[in-house]
């Protein structure tokens, strides 16, 4: 149950970050430093989710 709650929180953070990135991109453009910052933060969250799912399935992946 605890892991499911953590995954749900992570998915919520991913969606929030995605929305923030879209807002910033609309305001400043796709190549603006702020947009790139949000994109990198979203990438980190997505990578965490991929690692979580792999561990949940018992797959072993390199964790950096």
Buried (B, 14 or more C-beta within 10 A) or exposed (E): EEEEEEBEEBEEBBEEBBEBBEEBBEEEEEEEEBBBEBBEBBEEBBEBBEBBEEEEEEEEEEEE
